[in-house]
């Protein structure tokens, strides 16, 4: 068999997927002719198929040295550099490739894609347009021309192109996402929502569409919607990492309440009228959106809460009387998850407490008699209590009927207990720190299930530029960034930052083992690898612990220290020269209404439930700042929002003085605050102007002041 025959046979093996025999033949050819271009090239392809990208590089290079006029050899070589993220080398090769490929009027589309990848949309567009000079219609090429226009800031042109291509190719999910992104850049958010929804409905794995739709819907009131949006919302909140569902309440509620049957059941239960429980269950289970909503976050809506409280009470009573048999447990399991995630925040009447005691006796008697568990009774109990302390809990193991209850109350807590032993810790000595630690051991915060992870992370310098800050940029912002998150809680923010900024390495500290264990479990579950967690008191930090940092994030923490000024100076000492720090501090003006409830800090879970019910009983309170806060809808949230062990509030004049004393330059509030304030650009860095603005808009910083500073 001569070389040509061997090559033909090897290619047949290769195309059929028989990589082993193809490899043998290609290798045999190279033993005879080490510079054989096709054999080198195809062995490089096999190496890449096996994930051995480094081994492929010299093979592609040998193929090119043997024949520099083969378009495919250049493209394979370039793609190899792309996969290895060797940008500088790829750009050098690209210049040489262009000079060769232009002679043959080939490869223009691929070259354009490379330039687009390497953030040179101008050159990309030039090559796409060369490729487009032929009369053959190429929808992918047209879409790429749209993408090049988008990256050049020509958003109207991009919309025009994407819309035209979508007419011809309506099932292209990526295209609809690109159209949505263009609409966002034109501030046409409703159109963007429509486009992102279509993309996600077409392909629920279109991660950019999911993430972008979540951003577009965040805290947005939806006045009109279509079936695409309703379907997209279900896919959005079921996914573990597209969105934080608690930010979609204003989008979800109009869709739920548009269902006449749902409204009817809500009205019936809210008014505490007699209801057919199975009919209620059937109604709830007919809404995929409602079921997904229940399992994803504490539901921040008092109408829905009142309905669920009434249903829970009726169900408990019926189960204890043994005059009801659920036809399905899908909704009941979802409600169990809601009560778990809101930490049984719903009010429990004395009659219910008595019925729960009766229920516990009934379960014990049933277990003793039947040597198994009664599902409807255990389900009823799981709507009121953590089931893990009861002696019959082992009956849950391996029983599919109790998979939700077992996961929530046994499997995940046991996992977190093991994880807690792996987290390095230092003793907490200070009294206030001990009090705060005690709060968060009992009430880990924030309470969350899902988090938005950016599928297209950017480097820190790009991120900063998007924030519209007065930062003195240095080369270090382009390289690896060491970030300290001081007070990471249950990890929601640290995980989002780790996924969204590609050159971040995060050290995350907190006082609470319970919070850290939850954070680390979720970090592992989501496949995040650039965070290290430590149990450490912020006030005890020094350079010997972790060295110094390029960036420190400390939002919602300093105002819970006995001496916030000392805490800030401790953090500034850990910043590198010209380092950046993001802070979050309570506004005295914004918290004036909530502060009137701060008559105590020591409070039990039962007292929190009773406090909430006093608020809820008077519907005048339903529009108050307290009830508008998502924190009102879970126990740990109420404790943190209203009854925290330690709290200091500020106005902007005090913050200005605090920053000066700490040798920090104010670099700007978060970009959303800047945009929503409509303060002229020239005044955005002037805290005096912001103070005047807040005096006229005292609720503007209802969450807290969140801003960036740079070490002087």
C-alpha positions as CSV (number, residue, x, y, z in Angstrom):
1,X,0.0,0.0,0.0
2,X,1.5,3.3,-1.1
3,X,1.3,6.6,0.8
4,X,-1.7,7.9,-1.2
5,X,-3.6,4.6,-0.6
6,X,-2.7,4.8,3.1
7,X,-4.0,8.3,3.3
8,X,-7.3,7.5,1.6
9,X,-7.8,4.6,4.0
10,X,-6.8,6.7,7.0
11,X,-9.3,9.4,6.0
12,X,-12.1,6.8,5.7
13,X,-11.3,5.5,9.2
14,X,-11.2,9.1,10.5
15,X,-14.6,10.1,9.0
16,X,-16.2,6.9,10.3
17,X,-15.0,7.7,13.8
18,X,-12.4,5.0,14.0
19,X,-9.7,7.3,15.4
20,X,-7.4,4.5,16.6
21,X,-6.9,3.0,13.1
22,X,-6.7,6.4,11.5
23,X,-4.0,7.4,14.0
24,X,-2.0,4.3,13.2
25,X,-2.1,5.0,9.4
26,X,-1.3,8.7,9.7
27,X,1.6,7.9,12.0
28,X,2.9,5.2,9.5
29,X,2.8,7.8,6.7
30,X,4.8,10.3,8.8
31,X,7.4,7.6,9.5
32,X,7.9,7.4,5.8
33,X,7.5,11.1,5.1
34,X,7.8,13.3,8.3
35,X,6.7,16.4,6.4
36,X,3.5,15.0,4.8
37,X,1.1,17.9,5.1
38,X,-2.2,16.0,5.3
39,X,-1.0,13.4,7.7
40,X,0.4,16.1,10.1
41,X,-2.8,18.1,9.8
42,X,-5.1,15.2,10.3
43,X,-3.2,13.9,13.3
44,X,-3.5,17.4,14.7
45,X,-7.3,17.2,14.3
46,X,-7.3,13.8,16.1
47,X,-5.2,15.4,19.0
48,X,-7.9,18.1,19.3
49,X,-10.7,15.6,19.2
50,X,-9.0,13.9,22.2
51,X,-8.7,17.3,24.0
52,X,-4.9,17.4,23.5
53,X,-4.7,20.9,22.1
54,X,-1.0,21.5,23.0
55,X,0.0,18.4,21.0
56,X,-2.0,19.5,18.0
57,X,-0.1,22.8,17.6
58,X,3.2,21.5,16.3
59,X,1.4,19.1,13.9
60,X,-0.6,22.0,12.4
61,X,2.6,24.0,12.1
62,X,4.4,21.2,10.2
63,X,1.4,20.9,7.9
64,X,1.7,24.6,7.1
65,X,5.4,24.5,6.6
66,X,4.8,21.8,4.0
67,X,2.0,23.6,2.2
68,X,1.3,27.3,3.1
69,X,-1.4,27.7,0.5
70,X,-4.0,25.4,2.0
71,X,-6.9,27.4,3.5
72,X,-7.9,24.6,5.9
73,X,-4.4,24.3,7.4
74,X,-4.4,28.0,8.3
75,X,-7.9,27.8,9.7
76,X,-7.0,24.8,11.9
77,X,-3.9,26.5,13.1
78,X,-5.8,29.6,14.0
79,X,-8.6,27.7,15.8
80,X,-6.0,25.8,17.8
81,X,-4.6,29.1,19.2
82,X,-8.1,30.2,19.9
83,X,-8.8,27.1,21.9
84,X,-5.6,27.5,23.8
85,X,-6.4,31.2,24.4
86,X,-2.9,32.2,23.0
87,X,-4.2,35.5,21.7
88,X,-0.9,37.2,20.9
89,X,0.4,34.3,18.8
90,X,-3.0,33.9,17.1
91,X,-2.9,37.6,16.0
92,X,0.6,37.2,14.4
93,X,-0.6,34.0,12.6
94,X,-3.8,35.8,11.5
95,X,-1.8,38.6,9.8
96,X,0.2,36.0,7.8
97,X,-2.9,33.9,7.1
98,X,-4.7,36.9,5.6
99,X,-1.9,37.6,3.2
100,X,-2.1,34.1,1.9
101,X,-5.8,33.5,1.9
102,X,-6.6,36.8,0.2
103,X,-4.7,35.6,-2.9
104,X,-7.2,32.8,-3.2
105,X,-10.3,34.9,-2.3
106,X,-11.1,32.3,0.4
107,X,-11.6,32.1,4.1
108,X,-12.9,35.6,4.5
109,X,-15.8,34.5,6.8
110,X,-13.5,32.5,9.1
111,X,-11.0,35.4,9.2
112,X,-13.8,37.8,10.1
113,X,-14.9,35.5,12.9
114,X,-11.3,35.5,14.3
115,X,-11.1,39.3,14.2
116,X,-14.5,39.4,16.0
117,X,-13.2,37.0,18.6
118,X,-10.1,39.2,19.1
119,X,-12.2,42.3,19.6
120,X,-11.5,43.9,16.3
121,X,-15.0,44.3,14.8
122,X,-13.8,46.9,12.2
123,X,-11.5,44.4,10.5
124,X,-14.1,41.6,11.0
125,X,-16.7,43.7,9.2
126,X,-14.4,44.3,6.3
127,X,-13.8,40.6,5.8
128,X,-17.4,39.7,6.2
129,X,-18.3,42.2,3.5
130,X,-15.7,40.8,1.2
131,X,-17.2,37.3,1.8
132,X,-20.7,38.8,1.2
133,X,-19.7,40.1,-2.3
134,X,-20.7,36.8,-3.8
135,X,-24.4,36.4,-4.9
136,X,-25.0,33.2,-2.8
137,X,-27.2,34.0,0.2
138,X,-25.5,33.1,3.5
139,X,-27.7,33.8,6.5
140,X,-24.9,33.0,9.0
141,X,-22.7,35.5,7.2
142,X,-25.4,38.2,7.4
143,X,-25.8,37.5,11.1
144,X,-22.0,37.9,11.5
145,X,-22.2,41.3,9.7
146,X,-24.9,42.2,12.3
147,X,-22.6,41.1,15.1
148,X,-19.8,43.2,13.8
149,X,-22.1,46.2,13.5
150,X,-23.2,45.6,17.1
151,X,-19.7,45.6,18.4
152,X,-19.0,48.8,16.5
153,X,-21.8,50.5,18.3
154,X,-24.1,50.6,15.3
155,X,-27.0,49.2,17.1
156,X,-29.8,50.4,14.7
157,X,-28.0,48.8,11.8
158,X,-27.5,45.6,13.9
159,X,-31.3,45.5,14.7
160,X,-32.1,46.0,11.0
161,X,-29.8,43.1,9.9
162,X,-30.8,40.7,12.7
163,X,-34.5,41.4,12.1
164,X,-34.1,40.6,8.4
165,X,-32.3,37.4,9.0
166,X,-34.8,36.3,11.7
167,X,-37.6,36.5,9.1
168,X,-35.7,34.0,7.0
169,X,-34.5,31.9,9.9
170,X,-37.0,32.3,12.7
171,X,-35.8,29.2,14.7
172,X,-32.3,30.5,15.3
173,X,-32.1,31.0,19.0
174,X,-28.6,32.6,19.0
175,X,-29.9,35.2,16.4
176,X,-32.8,36.2,18.7
177,X,-30.4,36.7,21.6
178,X,-28.2,38.9,19.4
179,X,-31.3,40.9,18.4
180,X,-32.3,41.3,22.1
181,X,-28.8,42.5,23.0
182,X,-29.0,45.2,20.3
183,X,-32.4,46.3,21.6
184,X,-30.9,46.6,25.1
185,X,-28.2,48.9,23.7
186,X,-31.0,51.1,22.2
187,X,-32.8,51.1,25.6
188,X,-35.8,49.3,23.9
189,X,-36.2,46.9,26.8
190,X,-39.7,45.6,25.9
191,X,-38.4,44.6,22.5
192,X,-35.4,43.1,24.1
193,X,-37.5,41.0,26.4
194,X,-39.6,39.7,23.5
195,X,-36.4,38.7,21.6
196,X,-34.7,37.1,24.6
197,X,-37.9,35.2,25.3
198,X,-38.1,33.8,21.8
199,X,-34.4,32.7,22.1
200,X,-34.9,30.9,25.4
201,X,-38.1,29.2,24.2
202,X,-36.4,27.9,21.1
203,X,-33.4,26.6,23.1
204,X,-33.5,26.5,26.9
205,X,-29.7,25.9,26.9
206,X,-29.1,29.3,25.2
207,X,-27.3,30.6,28.3
208,X,-26.7,34.1,27.1
209,X,-30.4,34.5,26.4
210,X,-31.3,33.2,29.8
211,X,-28.9,35.5,31.6
212,X,-29.8,38.5,29.4
213,X,-33.6,38.0,29.9
214,X,-33.1,37.8,33.6
215,X,-31.3,41.2,33.6
216,X,-33.9,42.8,31.4
217,X,-36.8,41.6,33.7
218,X,-35.0,42.4,36.9
219,X,-37.4,44.3,39.2
220,X,-39.3,45.4,36.1
221,X,-43.1,45.8,36.1
222,X,-44.6,43.8,33.2
223,X,-47.9,45.4,31.9
224,X,-48.3,43.1,29.0
225,X,-46.9,39.7,28.1
226,X,-47.4,36.9,25.6
227,X,-47.2,33.1,25.7
228,X,-43.5,33.2,24.8
229,X,-42.7,35.3,27.8
230,X,-44.8,33.0,30.1
231,X,-42.9,29.9,28.7
232,X,-39.5,31.7,29.0
233,X,-40.2,32.6,32.6
234,X,-40.7,29.0,33.5
235,X,-37.4,28.0,31.8
236,X,-35.7,31.0,33.3
237,X,-36.5,30.3,37.0
238,X,-36.1,26.5,36.7
239,X,-32.5,26.9,35.6
240,X,-30.0,26.9,38.4
241,X,-27.9,29.8,37.2
242,X,-29.7,32.1,34.7
243,X,-31.3,34.4,37.3
244,X,-32.0,35.2,40.9
245,X,-35.7,34.5,40.8
246,X,-36.4,36.8,43.8
247,X,-35.7,39.8,41.4
248,X,-38.5,38.7,39.0
249,X,-41.6,39.1,41.3
250,X,-42.9,42.0,39.3
251,X,-42.7,39.9,36.1
252,X,-44.1,36.7,37.5
253,X,-47.1,38.0,39.4
254,X,-49.0,39.5,36.4
255,X,-48.7,36.2,34.6
256,X,-50.0,34.2,37.5
257,X,-52.9,36.6,38.3
258,X,-54.0,36.7,34.6
259,X,-55.3,33.1,35.2
260,X,-59.0,33.4,36.2
261,X,-59.0,30.1,38.1
262,X,-55.9,31.1,40.0
263,X,-57.6,34.4,41.0
264,X,-60.7,32.6,42.0
265,X,-58.8,30.2,44.3
266,X,-56.7,33.0,45.7
267,X,-59.9,35.0,46.6
268,X,-61.5,32.0,48.1
269,X,-58.6,31.1,50.4
270,X,-57.7,34.7,51.2
271,X,-61.2,35.2,52.5
272,X,-60.8,32.0,54.5
273,X,-63.9,30.5,52.9
274,X,-64.4,26.7,52.6
275,X,-62.5,25.3,49.7
276,X,-62.1,21.9,48.0
277,X,-58.5,21.1,48.7
278,X,-58.1,18.8,45.7
279,X,-59.5,21.5,43.4
280,X,-57.1,24.0,44.8
281,X,-54.2,21.5,44.3
282,X,-55.4,20.9,40.7
283,X,-55.5,24.6,40.0
284,X,-52.0,25.2,41.4
285,X,-50.5,22.2,39.6
286,X,-51.9,23.5,36.3
287,X,-49.5,26.4,36.5
288,X,-45.9,25.3,35.8
289,X,-44.8,28.9,36.5
290,X,-46.3,28.8,40.0
291,X,-44.7,25.5,40.9
292,X,-41.3,26.7,39.7
293,X,-41.8,30.0,41.6
294,X,-42.5,28.1,44.8
295,X,-39.3,26.2,44.7
296,X,-37.0,29.0,43.6
297,X,-37.1,31.8,46.2
298,X,-39.2,33.2,49.1
299,X,-42.4,34.6,47.4
300,X,-42.6,38.3,48.2
301,X,-46.3,38.8,47.7
302,X,-48.8,39.1,50.6
303,X,-51.8,38.0,48.5
304,X,-50.1,34.8,47.6
305,X,-48.8,34.4,51.2
306,X,-52.3,34.8,52.6
307,X,-53.6,32.2,50.2
308,X,-50.9,29.7,51.1
309,X,-51.3,30.3,54.8
310,X,-55.0,29.5,54.5
311,X,-54.4,26.4,52.4
312,X,-51.8,25.1,54.8
313,X,-54.2,25.5,57.7
314,X,-57.0,23.7,55.9
315,X,-54.7,20.9,54.8
316,X,-53.4,20.4,58.3
317,X,-56.8,20.3,59.8
318,X,-58.1,17.8,57.1
319,X,-55.1,15.5,57.6
320,X,-55.5,15.4,61.4
321,X,-59.2,14.6,61.0
322,X,-58.3,12.0,58.3
323,X,-61.1,13.2,56.0
324,X,-58.9,14.1,53.0
325,X,-56.6,12.2,50.6
326,X,-54.5,14.3,48.2
327,X,-54.8,13.2,44.6
328,X,-51.3,14.5,43.9
329,X,-48.3,15.6,45.8
330,X,-46.6,17.8,43.2
331,X,-47.9,21.1,44.6
332,X,-47.5,19.9,48.2
333,X,-43.9,19.1,47.6
334,X,-43.4,22.5,46.0
335,X,-45.1,24.2,48.9
336,X,-42.8,22.2,51.2
337,X,-39.8,23.8,49.4
338,X,-41.4,27.3,49.8
339,X,-41.7,26.8,53.5
340,X,-38.2,25.6,53.7
341,X,-36.7,28.5,51.8
342,X,-38.7,31.1,53.7
343,X,-37.8,29.3,57.0
344,X,-41.4,28.8,58.1
345,X,-41.9,32.5,58.1
346,X,-45.7,32.2,57.9
347,X,-47.7,33.0,61.0
348,X,-48.8,29.9,63.0
349,X,-51.9,30.3,65.2
350,X,-52.3,28.6,68.6
351,X,-54.9,26.3,67.0
352,X,-52.4,25.2,64.4
353,X,-49.7,24.6,67.0
354,X,-52.1,22.4,68.8
355,X,-53.0,20.5,65.6
356,X,-49.3,20.0,64.9
357,X,-48.8,18.4,68.3
358,X,-51.8,16.1,67.5
359,X,-50.2,15.3,64.1
360,X,-46.9,14.3,65.7
361,X,-48.7,11.8,67.9
362,X,-50.6,10.4,64.9
363,X,-47.4,9.9,63.0
364,X,-45.7,8.2,65.9
365,X,-48.7,5.9,66.3
366,X,-48.7,5.1,62.6
367,X,-45.0,4.3,62.5
368,X,-45.3,2.0,65.6
369,X,-48.2,0.1,64.0
370,X,-47.2,0.0,60.3
371,X,-43.4,0.3,60.5
372,X,-43.6,3.0,57.7
373,X,-44.5,6.6,57.3
374,X,-48.0,8.1,56.4
375,X,-47.2,10.4,53.5
376,X,-50.0,12.9,53.8
377,X,-49.2,13.4,57.5
378,X,-45.4,13.8,57.0
379,X,-46.1,16.2,54.2
380,X,-48.4,18.3,56.5
381,X,-45.7,18.3,59.2
382,X,-43.1,19.4,56.7
383,X,-45.2,22.6,56.1
384,X,-44.6,23.6,59.7
385,X,-41.5,21.9,61.1
386,X,-38.0,20.7,60.3
387,X,-38.5,16.9,60.3
388,X,-34.9,16.0,60.9
389,X,-35.0,15.8,64.8
390,X,-37.8,13.1,64.9
391,X,-36.9,9.5,65.7
392,X,-38.6,8.2,62.5
393,X,-36.5,10.3,60.1
394,X,-34.6,7.3,58.9
395,X,-37.7,6.1,57.2
396,X,-37.2,8.9,54.7
397,X,-33.9,7.4,53.4
398,X,-34.2,6.0,49.9
399,X,-38.0,6.5,49.7
400,X,-38.9,8.4,46.5
401,X,-42.1,9.7,48.0
402,X,-40.0,11.7,50.5
403,X,-37.2,12.7,48.2
404,X,-37.9,16.5,48.5
405,X,-38.2,16.4,52.3
406,X,-35.2,14.1,52.6
407,X,-33.0,16.4,50.4
408,X,-34.1,19.6,52.2
409,X,-33.9,18.4,55.8
410,X,-31.4,15.6,55.9
411,X,-29.1,15.3,52.8
412,X,-28.1,18.9,52.3
413,X,-27.8,19.8,56.0
414,X,-25.6,16.7,56.5
415,X,-23.5,17.7,53.5
416,X,-23.1,21.2,54.9
417,X,-22.1,19.9,58.4
418,X,-19.2,17.9,56.7
419,X,-18.2,20.9,54.6
420,X,-18.1,23.1,57.7
421,X,-15.3,21.0,59.0
422,X,-13.2,21.6,55.9
423,X,-13.3,25.5,56.2
424,X,-10.3,27.0,57.9
425,X,-11.3,29.1,60.8
426,X,-10.0,31.5,63.5
427,X,-11.5,32.1,66.9
428,X,-14.0,35.1,67.2
429,X,-13.1,37.0,70.3
430,X,-14.9,40.3,70.3
431,X,-18.3,40.5,72.1
432,X,-20.2,42.3,69.3
433,X,-18.6,40.0,66.7
434,X,-19.8,37.0,68.8
435,X,-23.3,38.4,68.9
436,X,-23.4,39.0,65.2
437,X,-21.9,35.5,64.6
438,X,-24.6,34.0,66.8
439,X,-27.3,35.7,64.7
440,X,-25.9,34.3,61.4
441,X,-25.4,30.8,62.8
442,X,-29.1,30.8,63.6
443,X,-30.3,32.8,60.7
444,X,-27.8,32.4,57.8
445,X,-28.2,35.2,55.3
446,X,-29.1,35.9,52.6
447,X,-31.6,33.1,51.9
448,X,-31.3,32.0,48.3
449,X,-31.6,29.0,46.0
450,X,-30.5,30.2,42.6
451,X,-28.0,32.7,41.3
452,X,-27.4,34.5,38.0
453,X,-24.0,33.4,36.5
454,X,-22.8,35.4,33.5
455,X,-22.0,32.8,30.7
456,X,-19.8,35.4,29.0
457,X,-17.5,36.7,31.8
458,X,-15.3,39.7,31.2
459,X,-12.1,40.8,32.8
460,X,-12.0,43.2,35.7
461,X,-10.9,46.3,33.7
462,X,-13.9,45.8,31.3
463,X,-16.2,45.4,34.3
464,X,-15.0,48.6,35.9
465,X,-15.4,50.6,32.7
466,X,-19.0,49.5,32.5
467,X,-19.6,50.9,36.0
468,X,-18.9,54.4,34.8
469,X,-16.4,55.1,37.6
470,X,-13.8,57.8,38.2
471,X,-11.0,55.2,38.5
472,X,-7.3,55.7,37.7
473,X,-6.7,52.6,35.6
474,X,-3.4,50.7,35.8
475,X,-2.0,47.7,33.9
476,X,-2.7,45.5,36.9
477,X,-6.5,45.8,36.3
478,X,-5.9,43.6,33.1
479,X,-4.0,40.8,34.8
480,X,-4.9,38.4,37.6
481,X,-7.0,40.2,40.3
482,X,-6.9,39.2,43.9
483,X,-10.2,40.0,45.5
484,X,-11.3,39.9,49.2
485,X,-15.0,39.6,49.9
486,X,-15.3,40.7,53.5
487,X,-18.6,39.3,54.9
488,X,-19.6,36.9,52.2
489,X,-22.6,35.4,54.0
490,X,-24.1,32.5,52.2
491,X,-22.1,33.2,49.1
492,X,-24.6,34.6,46.7
493,X,-22.5,37.6,45.7
494,X,-19.1,35.9,45.9
495,X,-20.3,33.2,43.5
496,X,-21.8,35.7,41.1
497,X,-18.6,37.7,41.1
498,X,-16.4,34.6,40.6
499,X,-18.3,33.5,37.6
500,X,-18.8,37.0,36.0
501,X,-15.2,38.3,36.2
502,X,-12.8,35.9,34.5
503,X,-9.5,37.1,36.1
504,X,-10.8,37.1,39.7
505,X,-9.3,35.0,42.4
506,X,-11.5,35.4,45.5
507,X,-10.8,35.1,49.2
508,X,-14.2,35.1,51.0
509,X,-14.5,35.5,54.8
510,X,-17.4,35.4,57.2
511,X,-18.1,35.0,60.9
512,X,-20.7,32.2,60.5
513,X,-19.9,28.6,59.9
514,X,-23.5,27.9,58.8
515,X,-23.4,30.6,56.2
516,X,-19.9,29.5,54.9
517,X,-20.9,25.9,54.7
518,X,-24.0,26.8,52.5
519,X,-21.8,29.1,50.4
520,X,-19.2,26.4,49.8
521,X,-21.8,23.7,49.1
522,X,-23.4,25.9,46.4
523,X,-20.0,26.9,45.0
524,X,-19.1,23.3,44.6
525,X,-22.5,22.4,43.1
526,X,-22.2,25.2,40.5
527,X,-18.6,24.2,39.5
528,X,-17.0,27.5,40.7
529,X,-13.3,27.0,41.4
530,X,-11.8,30.4,42.1
531,X,-13.1,31.1,45.6
532,X,-11.6,30.1,48.9
533,X,-13.7,30.4,52.1
534,X,-12.5,31.2,55.6
535,X,-14.2,31.8,58.9
536,X,-12.6,35.0,60.1
537,X,-13.5,38.2,62.0
538,X,-13.0,41.2,59.7
539,X,-11.6,43.2,62.6
540,X,-8.8,40.6,63.1
541,X,-7.6,40.7,59.5
542,X,-4.0,41.6,58.8
543,X,-1.5,41.2,55.9
544,X,0.0,38.1,57.4
545,X,-3.3,36.2,56.9
546,X,-3.8,36.5,53.1
547,X,-1.4,39.2,51.9
548,X,-2.8,42.3,50.1
549,X,-5.6,42.6,47.5
550,X,-6.3,44.5,44.3
551,X,-10.0,44.7,45.1
552,X,-12.0,44.4,48.3
553,X,-15.8,44.1,48.3
554,X,-17.6,44.8,51.6
555,X,-21.3,45.5,51.1
556,X,-23.7,45.4,54.1
557,X,-21.1,44.5,56.6
558,X,-19.3,47.6,58.1
559,X,-22.5,49.1,59.4
560,X,-22.9,45.9,61.6
561,X,-19.6,46.5,63.4
562,X,-19.3,48.3,66.7
563,X,-16.7,50.5,65.1
564,X,-17.2,50.7,61.3
565,X,-14.4,53.3,61.0
566,X,-11.9,50.9,62.5
567,X,-13.2,48.1,60.2
568,X,-12.8,50.3,57.1
569,X,-9.2,51.2,58.1
570,X,-8.5,47.5,58.6
571,X,-9.7,46.8,55.0
572,X,-7.8,49.8,53.5
573,X,-4.6,48.5,55.1
574,X,-5.1,45.3,53.0
575,X,-5.5,47.1,49.7
576,X,-2.5,47.4,47.3
577,X,-1.5,51.0,46.3
578,X,-4.3,52.4,44.1
579,X,-6.4,49.4,45.1
580,X,-10.2,49.5,44.7
581,X,-12.9,48.9,47.3
582,X,-16.7,48.6,46.9
583,X,-18.7,49.5,50.0
584,X,-22.3,49.2,51.0
585,X,-23.7,51.2,54.0
586,X,-27.1,51.9,55.4
587,X,-28.8,55.3,54.6
588,X,-30.4,56.9,57.6
589,X,-32.9,58.7,55.4
590,X,-33.9,55.5,53.6
591,X,-34.3,53.5,56.7
592,X,-36.3,56.0,58.7
593,X,-39.5,54.0,58.5
594,X,-37.9,50.6,59.2
595,X,-35.9,52.1,62.2
596,X,-39.1,52.7,64.2
597,X,-39.5,48.9,64.6
598,X,-36.0,48.5,66.0
599,X,-37.1,48.3,69.6
600,X,-35.1,45.1,70.3
601,X,-32.4,42.9,68.8
602,X,-32.9,39.7,70.8
603,X,-35.9,38.0,69.1
604,X,-37.0,34.4,68.6
605,X,-38.4,32.9,65.4
606,X,-41.9,32.8,66.9
607,X,-41.6,36.5,67.8
608,X,-40.6,37.3,64.2
609,X,-43.7,35.5,62.9
610,X,-45.9,37.3,65.4
611,X,-44.3,40.7,64.5
612,X,-44.9,40.0,60.8
613,X,-48.5,39.1,61.4
614,X,-49.2,42.4,63.3
615,X,-47.9,44.2,60.2
616,X,-49.9,42.0,57.8
617,X,-53.2,42.3,59.7
618,X,-53.3,46.0,58.9
619,X,-53.5,46.3,55.0
620,X,-52.4,49.9,55.3
621,X,-48.9,48.5,55.9
622,X,-48.9,46.5,52.7
623,X,-47.4,49.4,50.8
624,X,-44.8,50.2,53.5
625,X,-41.1,50.2,53.0
626,X,-40.9,47.1,55.3
627,X,-43.3,45.0,53.2
628,X,-41.8,46.2,49.9
629,X,-38.5,44.7,51.0
630,X,-37.9,41.1,49.9
631,X,-36.3,40.5,53.3
632,X,-39.7,40.7,54.9
633,X,-40.6,37.3,53.4
634,X,-38.1,35.0,55.2
635,X,-37.1,34.8,58.9
636,X,-33.4,35.5,58.4
637,X,-34.4,38.5,56.2
638,X,-36.6,40.1,58.8
639,X,-33.9,39.5,61.5
640,X,-31.3,41.1,59.3
641,X,-33.5,44.0,58.1
642,X,-35.2,45.0,61.3
643,X,-33.7,43.3,64.4
644,X,-30.0,43.0,63.7
645,X,-27.7,42.8,66.7
646,X,-25.7,45.9,65.7
647,X,-26.5,48.7,63.2
648,X,-25.0,52.1,62.3
649,X,-26.7,54.4,59.8
650,X,-25.2,57.2,57.7
651,X,-25.9,60.2,55.6
652,X,-23.7,61.2,52.7
653,X,-21.9,64.0,54.5
654,X,-20.8,61.4,57.1
655,X,-19.7,59.0,54.4
656,X,-17.6,61.8,52.7
657,X,-15.8,62.4,56.0
658,X,-15.4,58.7,56.6
659,X,-13.7,58.2,53.2
660,X,-11.4,61.2,53.7
661,X,-10.3,59.9,57.1
662,X,-9.6,56.5,55.5
663,X,-7.6,58.0,52.6
664,X,-10.1,56.8,50.0
665,X,-11.2,58.6,46.9
666,X,-15.0,58.4,46.1
667,X,-15.2,56.9,42.5
668,X,-18.9,56.6,42.0
669,X,-22.1,54.8,43.0
670,X,-23.1,51.6,41.3
671,X,-24.1,52.2,37.7
672,X,-27.9,51.6,38.2
673,X,-28.0,54.3,40.9
674,X,-26.2,56.7,38.5
675,X,-28.6,56.0,35.7
676,X,-31.8,56.1,37.8
677,X,-30.9,59.3,39.5
678,X,-30.6,61.3,36.3
679,X,-28.0,63.4,37.9
680,X,-25.9,65.2,35.2
681,X,-22.7,63.4,34.3
682,X,-20.5,66.3,35.5
683,X,-22.0,65.9,39.1
684,X,-21.9,62.2,39.5
685,X,-18.8,62.2,41.6
686,X,-19.9,65.0,43.8
687,X,-21.2,63.7,47.2
688,X,-22.7,67.1,48.0
689,X,-24.9,66.9,44.9
690,X,-25.9,63.4,45.8
691,X,-26.8,64.5,49.4
692,X,-29.1,67.2,48.0
693,X,-30.6,64.6,45.7
694,X,-31.2,62.2,48.5
695,X,-32.8,64.9,50.6
696,X,-35.4,65.4,47.8
697,X,-35.7,61.6,47.3
698,X,-35.2,60.0,50.7
699,X,-36.2,56.5,49.7
700,X,-33.7,56.3,46.8
701,X,-31.1,54.3,48.7
702,X,-33.7,52.0,50.2
703,X,-31.3,49.0,50.1
704,X,-28.1,50.9,51.0
705,X,-25.5,53.2,49.6
706,X,-23.4,51.0,47.3
707,X,-20.3,52.7,45.9
708,X,-16.7,52.4,44.8
709,X,-13.5,54.0,46.1
710,X,-9.8,53.9,45.3
711,X,-7.0,54.0,47.8
712,X,-5.1,57.3,47.7
